[in-house]
């Protein structure tokens, strides 16, 4: 009886998980997202290489646009 109850709960949880994936596909897609640490590392590298300020603002603007797109 306990095994049946555990199997039933696992089945319901799996079905609920699939429903969430179908309803909110972008919430579970982490492949396209950049982290703030990678953005700051890119900014730091540009500063150390005496890169132009436009490159830094472009990187930060792209990151901001990605956040707004989410």
CHARMM internal coordinates of N, CA and C (Angstrom, degrees):
IC EDIT
DIST 1 N 1 CA 1.4394
DIST 1 CA 1 C 1.5329
ANGL 1 N 1 CA 1 C 111.08
DIST 1 C 2 N 1.3514
ANGL 1 CA 1 C 2 N 116.02
DIHE 1 N 1 CA 1 C 2 N -39.98
DIST 2 N 2 CA 1.4564
ANGL 1 C 2 N 2 CA 119.81
DIHE 1 CA 1 C 2 N 2 CA 179.51
DIST 2 CA 2 C 1.5282
ANGL 2 N 2 CA 2 C 110.45
DIHE 1 C 2 N 2 CA 2 C -66.95
DIST 2 C 3 N 1.3250
ANGL 2 CA 2 C 3 N 115.83
DIHE 2 N 2 CA 2 C 3 N -37.84
DIST 3 N 3 CA 1.4589
ANGL 2 C 3 N 3 CA 119.88
DIHE 2 CA 2 C 3 N 3 CA -179.87
DIST 3 CA 3 C 1.5248
ANGL 3 N 3 CA 3 C 109.78
DIHE 2 C 3 N 3 CA 3 C -64.80
DIST 3 C 4 N 1.3130
ANGL 3 CA 3 C 4 N 117.56
DIHE 3 N 3 CA 3 C 4 N -40.63
DIST 4 N 4 CA 1.4590
ANGL 3 C 4 N 4 CA 121.67
DIHE 3 CA 3 C 4 N 4 CA 178.34
DIST 4 CA 4 C 1.5251
ANGL 4 N 4 CA 4 C 110.61
DIHE 3 C 4 N 4 CA 4 C -63.07
DIST 4 C 5 N 1.3170
ANGL 4 CA 4 C 5 N 117.23
DIHE 4 N 4 CA 4 C 5 N -42.45
DIST 5 N 5 CA 1.4616
ANGL 4 C 5 N 5 CA 121.21
DIHE 4 CA 4 C 5 N 5 CA 179.54
DIST 5 CA 5 C 1.5273
ANGL 5 N 5 CA 5 C 110.89
DIHE 4 C 5 N 5 CA 5 C -64.92
DIST 5 C 6 N 1.3241
ANGL 5 CA 5 C 6 N 117.61
DIHE 5 N 5 CA 5 C 6 N -41.18
DIST 6 N 6 CA 1.4619
ANGL 5 C 6 N 6 CA 121.18
DIHE 5 CA 5 C 6 N 6 CA 179.55
DIST 6 CA 6 C 1.5241
ANGL 6 N 6 CA 6 C 110.41
DIHE 5 C 6 N 6 CA 6 C -66.59
DIST 6 C 7 N 1.3245
ANGL 6 CA 6 C 7 N 116.93
DIHE 6 N 6 CA 6 C 7 N -41.41
DIST 7 N 7 CA 1.4643
ANGL 6 C 7 N 7 CA 120.75
DIHE 6 CA 6 C 7 N 7 CA 177.37
DIST 7 CA 7 C 1.5186
ANGL 7 N 7 CA 7 C 111.66
DIHE 6 C 7 N 7 CA 7 C -63.42
DIST 7 C 8 N 1.3223
ANGL 7 CA 7 C 8 N 116.96
DIHE 7 N 7 CA 7 C 8 N -40.30
DIST 8 N 8 CA 1.4548
ANGL 7 C 8 N 8 CA 121.44
DIHE 7 CA 7 C 8 N 8 CA 179.13
DIST 8 CA 8 C 1.5289
ANGL 8 N 8 CA 8 C 110.80
DIHE 7 C 8 N 8 CA 8 C -65.00
DIST 8 C 9 N 1.3194
ANGL 8 CA 8 C 9 N 117.46
DIHE 8 N 8 CA 8 C 9 N -42.41
DIST 9 N 9 CA 1.4663
ANGL 8 C 9 N 9 CA 121.33
DIHE 8 CA 8 C 9 N 9 CA 178.25
DIST 9 CA 9 C 1.5269
ANGL 9 N 9 CA 9 C 110.46
DIHE 8 C 9 N 9 CA 9 C -64.73
DIST 9 C 10 N 1.3370
ANGL 9 CA 9 C 10 N 117.23
DIHE 9 N 9 CA 9 C 10 N -41.15
DIST 10 N 10 CA 1.4625
ANGL 9 C 10 N 10 CA 120.93
DIHE 9 CA 9 C 10 N 10 CA 178.53
DIST 10 CA 10 C 1.5306
ANGL 10 N 10 CA 10 C 110.95
DIHE 9 C 10 N 10 CA 10 C -64.43
DIST 10 C 11 N 1.3090
ANGL 10 CA 10 C 11 N 117.36
DIHE 10 N 10 CA 10 C 11 N -38.87
DIST 11 N 11 CA 1.4596
ANGL 10 C 11 N 11 CA 121.67
DIHE 10 CA 10 C 11 N 11 CA 178.81
DIST 11 CA 11 C 1.5262
ANGL 11 N 11 CA 11 C 111.08
DIHE 10 C 11 N 11 CA 11 C -65.81
DIST 11 C 12 N 1.3115
ANGL 11 CA 11 C 12 N 116.97
DIHE 11 N 11 CA 11 C 12 N -42.94
DIST 12 N 12 CA 1.4653
ANGL 11 C 12 N 12 CA 121.11
DIHE 11 CA 11 C 12 N 12 CA 178.67
DIST 12 CA 12 C 1.5247
ANGL 12 N 12 CA 12 C 110.46
DIHE 11 C 12 N 12 CA 12 C -65.12
DIST 12 C 13 N 1.3352
ANGL 12 CA 12 C 13 N 117.04
DIHE 12 N 12 CA 12 C 13 N -41.73
DIST 13 N 13 CA 1.4638
ANGL 12 C 13 N 13 CA 120.53
DIHE 12 CA 12 C 13 N 13 CA 179.48
DIST 13 CA 13 C 1.5236
ANGL 13 N 13 CA 13 C 110.96
DIHE 12 C 13 N 13 CA 13 C -64.35
DIST 13 C 14 N 1.3227
ANGL 13 CA 13 C 14 N 117.76
DIHE 13 N 13 CA 13 C 14 N -40.70
DIST 14 N 14 CA 1.4600
ANGL 13 C 14 N 14 CA 121.06
DIHE 13 CA 13 C 14 N 14 CA 178.92
DIST 14 CA 14 C 1.5264
ANGL 14 N 14 CA 14 C 111.09
DIHE 13 C 14 N 14 CA 14 C -65.62
DIST 14 C 15 N 1.3119
ANGL 14 CA 14 C 15 N 117.23
DIHE 14 N 14 CA 14 C 15 N -41.31
DIST 15 N 15 CA 1.4636
ANGL 14 C 15 N 15 CA 120.97
DIHE 14 CA 14 C 15 N 15 CA 178.86
DIST 15 CA 15 C 1.5263
ANGL 15 N 15 CA 15 C 110.51
DIHE 14 C 15 N 15 CA 15 C -65.31
DIST 15 C 16 N 1.3257
ANGL 15 CA 15 C 16 N 116.44
DIHE 15 N 15 CA 15 C 16 N -39.42
DIST 16 N 16 CA 1.4597
ANGL 15 C 16 N 16 CA 120.44
DIHE 15 CA 15 C 16 N 16 CA 178.74
DIST 16 CA 16 C 1.5204
ANGL 16 N 16 CA 16 C 110.35
DIHE 15 C 16 N 16 CA 16 C -66.62
DIST 16 C 17 N 1.3127
ANGL 16 CA 16 C 17 N 117.61
DIHE 16 N 16 CA 16 C 17 N -39.15
DIST 17 N 17 CA 1.4578
ANGL 16 C 17 N 17 CA 121.24
DIHE 16 CA 16 C 17 N 17 CA 178.02
DIST 17 CA 17 C 1.5150
ANGL 17 N 17 CA 17 C 112.08
DIHE 16 C 17 N 17 CA 17 C -63.33
DIST 17 C 18 N 1.3079
ANGL 17 CA 17 C 18 N 117.70
DIHE 17 N 17 CA 17 C 18 N -40.24
DIST 18 N 18 CA 1.4635
ANGL 17 C 18 N 18 CA 121.41
DIHE 17 CA 17 C 18 N 18 CA 178.41
DIST 18 CA 18 C 1.5284
ANGL 18 N 18 CA 18 C 110.54
DIHE 17 C 18 N 18 CA 18 C -66.56
DIST 18 C 19 N 1.3244
ANGL 18 CA 18 C 19 N 116.86
DIHE 18 N 18 CA 18 C 19 N -37.26
DIST 19 N 19 CA 1.4581
ANGL 18 C 19 N 19 CA 120.46
DIHE 18 CA 18 C 19 N 19 CA 178.19
DIST 19 CA 19 C 1.5203
ANGL 19 N 19 CA 19 C 110.43
DIHE 18 C 19 N 19 CA 19 C -64.49
DIST 19 C 20 N 1.3258
ANGL 19 CA 19 C 20 N 117.25
DIHE 19 N 19 CA 19 C 20 N -40.68
DIST 20 N 20 CA 1.4588
ANGL 19 C 20 N 20 CA 121.26
DIHE 19 CA 19 C 20 N 20 CA 179.26
DIST 20 CA 20 C 1.5354
ANGL 20 N 20 CA 20 C 110.68
DIHE 19 C 20 N 20 CA 20 C -65.58
DIST 20 C 21 N 1.3273
ANGL 20 CA 20 C 21 N 117.05
DIHE 20 N 20 CA 20 C 21 N -38.52
DIST 21 N 21 CA 1.4595
ANGL 20 C 21 N 21 CA 120.19
DIHE 20 CA 20 C 21 N 21 CA 178.10
DIST 21 CA 21 C 1.5223
ANGL 21 N 21 CA 21 C 111.56
DIHE 20 C 21 N 21 CA 21 C -64.44
DIST 21 C 22 N 1.3219
ANGL 21 CA 21 C 22 N 116.71
DIHE 21 N 21 CA 21 C 22 N -38.07
DIST 22 N 22 CA 1.4583
ANGL 21 C 22 N 22 CA 120.25
DIHE 21 CA 21 C 22 N 22 CA 179.60
DIST 22 CA 22 C 1.5225
ANGL 22 N 22 CA 22 C 111.33
DIHE 21 C 22 N 22 CA 22 C -72.70
DIST 22 C 23 N 1.3123
ANGL 22 CA 22 C 23 N 116.92
DIHE 22 N 22 CA 22 C 23 N -36.46
DIST 23 N 23 CA 1.4607
ANGL 22 C 23 N 23 CA 120.93
DIHE 22 CA 22 C 23 N 23 CA -176.68
DIST 23 CA 23 C 1.5228
ANGL 23 N 23 CA 23 C 111.81
DIHE 22 C 23 N 23 CA 23 C -76.62
DIST 23 C 24 N 1.3152
ANGL 23 CA 23 C 24 N 117.71
DIHE 23 N 23 CA 23 C 24 N -40.96
DIST 24 N 24 CA 1.4673
ANGL 23 C 24 N 24 CA 122.53
DIHE 23 CA 23 C 24 N 24 CA -176.81
DIST 24 CA 24 C 1.5316
ANGL 24 N 24 CA 24 C 110.30
DIHE 23 C 24 N 24 CA 24 C -125.83
DIST 24 C 25 N 1.3280
ANGL 24 CA 24 C 25 N 118.42
DIHE 24 N 24 CA 24 C 25 N 71.66
DIST 25 N 25 CA 1.4747
ANGL 24 C 25 N 25 CA 119.18
DIHE 24 CA 24 C 25 N 25 CA -176.71
DIST 25 CA 25 C 1.5255
ANGL 25 N 25 CA 25 C 113.29
DIHE 24 C 25 N 25 CA 25 C -67.54
DIST 25 C 26 N 1.3265
ANGL 25 CA 25 C 26 N 117.77
DIHE 25 N 25 CA 25 C 26 N -32.26
DIST 26 N 26 CA 1.4654
ANGL 25 C 26 N 26 CA 119.14
DIHE 25 CA 25 C 26 N 26 CA -177.66
DIST 26 CA 26 C 1.5236
ANGL 26 N 26 CA 26 C 112.21
DIHE 25 C 26 N 26 CA 26 C -75.67
DIST 26 C 27 N 1.3149
ANGL 26 CA 26 C 27 N 117.88
DIHE 26 N 26 CA 26 C 27 N -19.52
DIST 27 N 27 CA 1.4594
ANGL 26 C 27 N 27 CA 120.39
DIHE 26 CA 26 C 27 N 27 CA -179.66
DIST 27 CA 27 C 1.5198
ANGL 27 N 27 CA 27 C 111.73
DIHE 26 C 27 N 27 CA 27 C -72.29
DIST 27 C 28 N 1.3201
ANGL 27 CA 27 C 28 N 117.39
DIHE 27 N 27 CA 27 C 28 N -20.35
DIST 28 N 28 CA 1.4579
ANGL 27 C 28 N 28 CA 120.92
DIHE 27 CA 27 C 28 N 28 CA -177.30
DIST 28 CA 28 C 1.5193
ANGL 28 N 28 CA 28 C 112.35
DIHE 27 C 28 N 28 CA 28 C -111.44
DIST 28 C 29 N 1.3224
ANGL 28 CA 28 C 29 N 117.31
DIHE 28 N 28 CA 28 C 29 N 11.03
DIST 29 N 29 CA 1.4557
ANGL 28 C 29 N 29 CA 121.29
DIHE 28 CA 28 C 29 N 29 CA -179.91
DIST 29 CA 29 C 1.5244
ANGL 29 N 29 CA 29 C 108.45
DIHE 28 C 29 N 29 CA 29 C -104.19
DIST 29 C 30 N 1.3202
ANGL 29 CA 29 C 30 N 116.21
DIHE 29 N 29 CA 29 C 30 N 102.15
DIST 30 N 30 CA 1.4548
ANGL 29 C 30 N 30 CA 120.85
DIHE 29 CA 29 C 30 N 30 CA -177.07
DIST 30 CA 30 C 1.5219
ANGL 30 N 30 CA 30 C 112.21
DIHE 29 C 30 N 30 CA 30 C -102.20
DIST 30 C 31 N 1.3035
ANGL 30 CA 30 C 31 N 119.05
DIHE 30 N 30 CA 30 C 31 N 3.81
DIST 31 N 31 CA 1.4602
ANGL 30 C 31 N 31 CA 121.05
DIHE 30 CA 30 C 31 N 31 CA -174.71
DIST 31 CA 31 C 1.5232
ANGL 31 N 31 CA 31 C 112.49
DIHE 30 C 31 N 31 CA 31 C -73.31
DIST 31 C 32 N 1.3182
ANGL 31 CA 31 C 32 N 118.74
DIHE 31 N 31 CA 31 C 32 N -31.75
DIST 32 N 32 CA 1.4531
ANGL 31 C 32 N 32 CA 121.68
DIHE 31 CA 31 C 32 N 32 CA -175.16
DIST 32 CA 32 C 1.5216
ANGL 32 N 32 CA 32 C 113.11
DIHE 31 C 32 N 32 CA 32 C -90.20
DIST 32 C 33 N 1.2980
ANGL 32 CA 32 C 33 N 118.29
DIHE 32 N 32 CA 32 C 33 N -14.51
DIST 33 N 33 CA 1.4513
ANGL 32 C 33 N 33 CA 121.15
DIHE 32 CA 32 C 33 N 33 CA -173.41
DIST 33 CA 33 C 1.5210
ANGL 33 N 33 CA 33 C 111.64
DIHE 32 C 33 N 33 CA 33 C -78.95
DIST 33 C 34 N 1.3207
ANGL 33 CA 33 C 34 N 115.04
DIHE 33 N 33 CA 33 C 34 N 139.88
DIST 34 N 34 CA 1.4569
ANGL 33 C 34 N 34 CA 120.72
DIHE 33 CA 33 C 34 N 34 CA 173.99
DIST 34 CA 34 C 1.5206
ANGL 34 N 34 CA 34 C 107.65
DIHE 33 C 34 N 34 CA 34 C -103.39
DIST 34 C 35 N 1.3050
ANGL 34 CA 34 C 35 N 115.84
DIHE 34 N 34 CA 34 C 35 N 145.81
DIST 35 N 35 CA 1.4521
ANGL 34 C 35 N 35 CA 119.40
DIHE 34 CA 34 C 35 N 35 CA 178.36
DIST 35 CA 35 C 1.5179
ANGL 35 N 35 CA 35 C 109.41
DIHE 34 C 35 N 35 CA 35 C -89.35
DIST 35 C 36 N 1.3166
ANGL 35 CA 35 C 36 N 115.73
DIHE 35 N 35 CA 35 C 36 N 159.42
DIST 36 N 36 CA 1.4564
ANGL 35 C 36 N 36 CA 120.87
DIHE 35 CA 35 C 36 N 36 CA 178.67
DIST 36 CA 36 C 1.5277
ANGL 36 N 36 CA 36 C 110.33
DIHE 35 C 36 N 36 CA 36 C -64.85
DIST 36 C 37 N 1.3327
ANGL 36 CA 36 C 37 N 116.35
DIHE 36 N 36 CA 36 C 37 N -29.49
DIST 37 N 37 CA 1.4620
ANGL 36 C 37 N 37 CA 119.63
DIHE 36 CA 36 C 37 N 37 CA 179.38
DIST 37 CA 37 C 1.5316
ANGL 37 N 37 CA 37 C 111.08
DIHE 36 C 37 N 37 CA 37 C -66.58
DIST 37 C 38 N 1.3128
ANGL 37 CA 37 C 38 N 117.48
DIHE 37 N 37 CA 37 C 38 N -39.89
DIST 38 N 38 CA 1.4634
ANGL 37 C 38 N 38 CA 119.26
DIHE 37 CA 37 C 38 N 38 CA 179.00
DIST 38 CA 38 C 1.5215
ANGL 38 N 38 CA 38 C 111.03
DIHE 37 C 38 N 38 CA 38 C -69.15
DIST 38 C 39 N 1.3272
ANGL 38 CA 38 C 39 N 117.21
DIHE 38 N 38 CA 38 C 39 N -35.90
DIST 39 N 39 CA 1.4595
ANGL 38 C 39 N 39 CA 120.64
DIHE 38 CA 38 C 39 N 39 CA 177.79
DIST 39 CA 39 C 1.5193
ANGL 39 N 39 CA 39 C 110.21
DIHE 38 C 39 N 39 CA 39 C -65.94
DIST 39 C 40 N 1.3402
ANGL 39 CA 39 C 40 N 117.10
DIHE 39 N 39 CA 39 C 40 N -44.99
DIST 40 N 40 CA 1.4628
ANGL 39 C 40 N 40 CA 120.35
DIHE 39 CA 39 C 40 N 40 CA 179.85
DIST 40 CA 40 C 1.5287
ANGL 40 N 40 CA 40 C 111.39
DIHE 39 C 40 N 40 CA 40 C -66.58
DIST 40 C 41 N 1.3175
ANGL 40 CA 40 C 41 N 117.77
DIHE 40 N 40 CA 40 C 41 N -34.23
DIST 41 N 41 CA 1.4666
ANGL 40 C 41 N 41 CA 120.46
DIHE 40 CA 40 C 41 N 41 CA 176.49
DIST 41 CA 41 C 1.5235
ANGL 41 N 41 CA 41 C 110.07
DIHE 40 C 41 N 41 CA 41 C -65.54
DIST 41 C 42 N 1.3121
ANGL 41 CA 41 C 42 N 116.64
DIHE 41 N 41 CA 41 C 42 N -38.44
DIST 42 N 42 CA 1.4612
ANGL 41 C 42 N 42 CA 120.64
DIHE 41 CA 41 C 42 N 42 CA 178.43
DIST 42 CA 42 C 1.5337
ANGL 42 N 42 CA 42 C 110.63
DIHE 41 C 42 N 42 CA 42 C -67.15
DIST 42 C 43 N 1.3359
ANGL 42 CA 42 C 43 N 116.14
DIHE 42 N 42 CA 42 C 43 N -40.63
DIST 43 N 43 CA 1.4613
ANGL 42 C 43 N 43 CA 120.24
DIHE 42 CA 42 C 43 N 43 CA 177.27
DIST 43 CA 43 C 1.5302
ANGL 43 N 43 CA 43 C 110.30
DIHE 42 C 43 N 43 CA 43 C -64.19
DIST 43 C 44 N 1.3312
ANGL 43 CA 43 C 44 N 116.26
DIHE 43 N 43 CA 43 C 44 N -43.94
DIST 44 N 44 CA 1.4590
ANGL 43 C 44 N 44 CA 120.18
DIHE 43 CA 43 C 44 N 44 CA 179.60
DIST 44 CA 44 C 1.5337
ANGL 44 N 44 CA 44 C 111.54
DIHE 43 C 44 N 44 CA 44 C -61.34
DIST 44 C 45 N 1.3192
ANGL 44 CA 44 C 45 N 116.50
DIHE 44 N 44 CA 44 C 45 N -42.02
DIST 45 N 45 CA 1.4642
ANGL 44 C 45 N 45 CA 120.35
DIHE 44 CA 44 C 45 N 45 CA 179.44
DIST 45 CA 45 C 1.5228
ANGL 45 N 45 CA 45 C 110.90
DIHE 44 C 45 N 45 CA 45 C -64.25
DIST 45 C 46 N 1.3114
ANGL 45 CA 45 C 46 N 116.67
DIHE 45 N 45 CA 45 C 46 N -38.03
DIST 46 N 46 CA 1.4615
ANGL 45 C 46 N 46 CA 120.22
DIHE 45 CA 45 C 46 N 46 CA 178.60
DIST 46 CA 46 C 1.5242
ANGL 46 N 46 CA 46 C 111.20
DIHE 45 C 46 N 46 CA 46 C -66.84
DIST 46 C 47 N 1.3304
ANGL 46 CA 46 C 47 N 116.69
DIHE 46 N 46 CA 46 C 47 N -39.89
DIST 47 N 47 CA 1.4632
ANGL 46 C 47 N 47 CA 120.73
DIHE 46 CA 46 C 47 N 47 CA 178.60
DIST 47 CA 47 C 1.5254
ANGL 47 N 47 CA 47 C 110.85
DIHE 46 C 47 N 47 CA 47 C -65.90
DIST 47 C 48 N 1.3312
ANGL 47 CA 47 C 48 N 116.62
DIHE 47 N 47 CA 47 C 48 N -44.69
DIST 48 N 48 CA 1.4664
ANGL 47 C 48 N 48 CA 120.24
DIHE 47 CA 47 C 48 N 48 CA -179.61
DIST 48 CA 48 C 1.5166
ANGL 48 N 48 CA 48 C 112.10
DIHE 47 C 48 N 48 CA 48 C -64.71
DIST 48 C 49 N 1.3311
ANGL 48 CA 48 C 49 N 116.83
DIHE 48 N 48 CA 48 C 49 N -30.69
DIST 49 N 49 CA 1.4613
ANGL 48 C 49 N 49 CA 120.82
DIHE 48 CA 48 C 49 N 49 CA 179.73
DIST 49 CA 49 C 1.5211
ANGL 49 N 49 CA 49 C 111.65
DIHE 48 C 49 N 49 CA 49 C -86.53
DIST 49 C 50 N 1.3486
ANGL 49 CA 49 C 50 N 116.75
DIHE 49 N 49 CA 49 C 50 N 8.66
DIST 50 N 50 CA 1.4679
ANGL 49 C 50 N 50 CA 122.42
DIHE 49 CA 49 C 50 N 50 CA -177.80
DIST 50 CA 50 C 1.5249
ANGL 50 N 50 CA 50 C 111.34
DIHE 49 C 50 N 50 CA 50 C 55.01
DIST 50 C 51 N 1.3432
ANGL 50 CA 50 C 51 N 114.65
DIHE 50 N 50 CA 50 C 51 N 41.70
DIST 51 N 51 CA 1.4544
ANGL 50 C 51 N 51 CA 120.46
DIHE 50 CA 50 C 51 N 51 CA 178.98
DIST 51 CA 51 C 1.5160
ANGL 51 N 51 CA 51 C 111.10
DIHE 50 C 51 N 51 CA 51 C -74.37
DIST 51 C 52 N 1.3070
ANGL 51 CA 51 C 52 N 116.68
DIHE 51 N 51 CA 51 C 52 N 167.19
DIST 52 N 52 CA 1.4667
ANGL 51 C 52 N 52 CA 120.28
DIHE 51 CA 51 C 52 N 52 CA -178.97
DIST 52 CA 52 C 1.5315
ANGL 52 N 52 CA 52 C 111.52
DIHE 51 C 52 N 52 CA 52 C -70.99
DIST 52 C 53 N 1.3075
ANGL 52 CA 52 C 53 N 114.73
DIHE 52 N 52 CA 52 C 53 N 150.25
DIST 53 N 53 CA 1.4665
ANGL 52 C 53 N 53 CA 120.45
DIHE 52 CA 52 C 53 N 53 CA 179.32
DIST 53 CA 53 C 1.5294
ANGL 53 N 53 CA 53 C 111.03
DIHE 52 C 53 N 53 CA 53 C -65.22
DIST 53 C 54 N 1.3187
ANGL 53 CA 53 C 54 N 116.52
DIHE 53 N 53 CA 53 C 54 N -28.84
DIST 54 N 54 CA 1.4664
ANGL 53 C 54 N 54 CA 120.07
DIHE 53 CA 53 C 54 N 54 CA 178.42
DIST 54 CA 54 C 1.5254
ANGL 54 N 54 CA 54 C 111.85
DIHE 53 C 54 N 54 CA 54 C -61.74
DIST 54 C 55 N 1.3280
ANGL 54 CA 54 C 55 N 117.01
DIHE 54 N 54 CA 54 C 55 N -34.66
DIST 55 N 55 CA 1.4677
ANGL 54 C 55 N 55 CA 120.35
DIHE 54 CA 54 C 55 N 55 CA 178.90
DIST 55 CA 55 C 1.5258
ANGL 55 N 55 CA 55 C 110.62
DIHE 54 C 55 N 55 CA 55 C -66.22
DIST 55 C 56 N 1.3143
ANGL 55 CA 55 C 56 N 116.01
DIHE 55 N 55 CA 55 C 56 N -39.13
DIST 56 N 56 CA 1.4697
ANGL 55 C 56 N 56 CA 119.94
DIHE 55 CA 55 C 56 N 56 CA 179.88
DIST 56 CA 56 C 1.5192
ANGL 56 N 56 CA 56 C 110.58
DIHE 55 C 56 N 56 CA 56 C -68.35
DIST 56 C 57 N 1.3192
ANGL 56 CA 56 C 57 N 116.55
DIHE 56 N 56 CA 56 C 57 N -44.95
DIST 57 N 57 CA 1.4667
ANGL 56 C 57 N 57 CA 118.61
DIHE 56 CA 56 C 57 N 57 CA 179.68
DIST 57 CA 57 C 1.5194
ANGL 57 N 57 CA 57 C 111.21
DIHE 56 C 57 N 57 CA 57 C -65.96
DIST 57 C 58 N 1.3344
ANGL 57 CA 57 C 58 N 117.14
DIHE 57 N 57 CA 57 C 58 N -33.45
DIST 58 N 58 CA 1.4703
ANGL 57 C 58 N 58 CA 120.18
DIHE 57 CA 57 C 58 N 58 CA 177.84
DIST 58 CA 58 C 1.5290
ANGL 58 N 58 CA 58 C 110.98
DIHE 57 C 58 N 58 CA 58 C -65.16
DIST 58 C 59 N 1.3391
ANGL 58 CA 58 C 59 N 116.62
DIHE 58 N 58 CA 58 C 59 N -42.26
DIST 59 N 59 CA 1.4718
ANGL 58 C 59 N 59 CA 120.80
DIHE 58 CA 58 C 59 N 59 CA 178.62
DIST 59 CA 59 C 1.5207
ANGL 59 N 59 CA 59 C 110.13
DIHE 58 C 59 N 59 CA 59 C -62.68
DIST 59 C 60 N 1.3307
ANGL 59 CA 59 C 60 N 116.69
DIHE 59 N 59 CA 59 C 60 N -44.96
DIST 60 N 60 CA 1.4626
ANGL 59 C 60 N 60 CA 120.26
DIHE 59 CA 59 C 60 N 60 CA -179.49
DIST 60 CA 60 C 1.5280
ANGL 60 N 60 CA 60 C 112.09
DIHE 59 C 60 N 60 CA 60 C -67.63
DIST 60 C 61 N 1.3223
ANGL 60 CA 60 C 61 N 116.54
DIHE 60 N 60 CA 60 C 61 N -36.93
DIST 61 N 61 CA 1.4710
ANGL 60 C 61 N 61 CA 120.03
DIHE 60 CA 60 C 61 N 61 CA 177.01
DIST 61 CA 61 C 1.5241
ANGL 61 N 61 CA 61 C 111.44
DIHE 60 C 61 N 61 CA 61 C -66.36
DIST 61 C 62 N 1.3299
ANGL 61 CA 61 C 62 N 117.00
DIHE 61 N 61 CA 61 C 62 N -40.54
DIST 62 N 62 CA 1.4667
ANGL 61 C 62 N 62 CA 120.41
DIHE 61 CA 61 C 62 N 62 CA 177.32
DIST 62 CA 62 C 1.5243
ANGL 62 N 62 CA 62 C 110.81
DIHE 61 C 62 N 62 CA 62 C -62.36
DIST 62 C 63 N 1.3242
ANGL 62 CA 62 C 63 N 116.14
DIHE 62 N 62 CA 62 C 63 N -41.54
DIST 63 N 63 CA 1.4666
ANGL 62 C 63 N 63 CA 119.97
DIHE 62 CA 62 C 63 N 63 CA 179.09
DIST 63 CA 63 C 1.5237
ANGL 63 N 63 CA 63 C 110.45
DIHE 62 C 63 N 63 CA 63 C -64.97
DIST 63 C 64 N 1.3182
ANGL 63 CA 63 C 64 N 116.91
DIHE 63 N 63 CA 63 C 64 N -41.59
DIST 64 N 64 CA 1.4605
ANGL 63 C 64 N 64 CA 120.48
DIHE 63 CA 63 C 64 N 64 CA 178.40
DIST 64 CA 64 C 1.5248
ANGL 64 N 64 CA 64 C 110.97
DIHE 63 C 64 N 64 CA 64 C -63.58
DIST 64 C 65 N 1.3241
ANGL 64 CA 64 C 65 N 117.20
DIHE 64 N 64 CA 64 C 65 N -39.92
DIST 65 N 65 CA 1.4635
ANGL 64 C 65 N 65 CA 120.57
DIHE 64 CA 64 C 65 N 65 CA 178.33
DIST 65 CA 65 C 1.5209
ANGL 65 N 65 CA 65 C 111.85
DIHE 64 C 65 N 65 CA 65 C -65.67
DIST 65 C 66 N 1.3409
ANGL 65 CA 65 C 66 N 116.37
DIHE 65 N 65 CA 65 C 66 N -36.83
DIST 66 N 66 CA 1.4628
ANGL 65 C 66 N 66 CA 119.56
DIHE 65 CA 65 C 66 N 66 CA 176.38
DIST 66 CA 66 C 1.5215
ANGL 66 N 66 CA 66 C 111.43
DIHE 65 C 66 N 66 CA 66 C -64.16
DIST 66 C 67 N 1.3209
ANGL 66 CA 66 C 67 N 116.05
DIHE 66 N 66 CA 66 C 67 N -38.76
DIST 67 N 67 CA 1.4677
ANGL 66 C 67 N 67 CA 119.92
DIHE 66 CA 66 C 67 N 67 CA 178.45
DIST 67 CA 67 C 1.5219
ANGL 67 N 67 CA 67 C 110.35
DIHE 66 C 67 N 67 CA 67 C -65.21
DIST 67 C 68 N 1.3311
ANGL 67 CA 67 C 68 N 116.61
DIHE 67 N 67 CA 67 C 68 N -44.27
DIST 68 N 68 CA 1.4676
ANGL 67 C 68 N 68 CA 119.16
DIHE 67 CA 67 C 68 N 68 CA 179.39
DIST 68 CA 68 C 1.5210
ANGL 68 N 68 CA 68 C 111.77
DIHE 67 C 68 N 68 CA 68 C -66.47
DIST 68 C 69 N 1.3230
ANGL 68 CA 68 C 69 N 117.55
DIHE 68 N 68 CA 68 C 69 N -31.01
DIST 69 N 69 CA 1.4755
ANGL 68 C 69 N 69 CA 120.87
DIHE 68 CA 68 C 69 N 69 CA 179.15
DIST 69 CA 69 C 1.5181
ANGL 69 N 69 CA 69 C 111.98
DIHE 68 C 69 N 69 CA 69 C -69.01
DIST 69 C 70 N 1.3239
ANGL 69 CA 69 C 70 N 116.38
DIHE 69 N 69 CA 69 C 70 N -27.33
DIST 70 N 70 CA 1.4700
ANGL 69 C 70 N 70 CA 119.47
DIHE 69 CA 69 C 70 N 70 CA 179.13
DIST 70 CA 70 C 1.5014
ANGL 70 N 70 CA 70 C 109.55
DIHE 69 C 70 N 70 CA 70 C -69.20
END
COOR INIT
IC SEED 1 N 1 CA 1 C
IC BUILD
